[in-house]
């Protein structure tokens, strides 16, 4: 972005930190739910992790379409451009996947053990 564009649409650090925190909380809440799903379905090994990664991507896309897409499209921005609201597109799309992994594994093994017992 040029200096003029930053003056017209400034990037506010506090807002970007707040947006990142909301996304992280969303992914931390959904990860155990995905673990419950994998445990109840009785998935093991790679199929359980594959389910987690697929559901995490779907949840992030849903978060994007509800939170960012309407305002980006109204502003005339390109599709999947998160640079206005988050620090980078890579951190937006993949950052929370590994943060919620421990909660996923914990609930996955718990519910797998409960269902299979």
Residue, then its C-alpha position, 0 to 999 in steps of 0.5 A: x500500500x502507498x502512503x496515501x492509501x494508509x492515510x485514507x484507510x489507516x491500519x490501527x494496531x489495537x483493532x488488528x490485535x483485537x481481530x486476531x484475538x477474536x479469530x484465535x478464540x473462535x478457533x480455540x472454541x471450535x477445536x474441541x468440538x472437532x475433537x468430539x466429532x472425531x471421537x464419536x465417529x471413532x476415527x483413528x490416526x491420519x483420518x482424525x487429523x485430516x478431519x481436524x484440518x478440513x473442519x478448521x479450514x471450513x470454519x475459517x472460511x465461514x468466519x471469513x464470509x461472515x466477518x470480513x467478506x461483506x465489508x471487503x466486497x463493499x470496499x471494492x477489495x479483492x476476494x480473500x484479502x485479509x491484510x486490512x483486518x489482520x497482520x497477514x493472510x497466511x497467519x489468518x488462514x493457518x495461524x489458529x490450526x496449530x493453536x487448537x491442536x492440543x484441545x482437539x487431541x484431548x477431546x478426541x481421545x476422551x470421546x474416542x475412549x468413551x464411545x469405544x469402551 
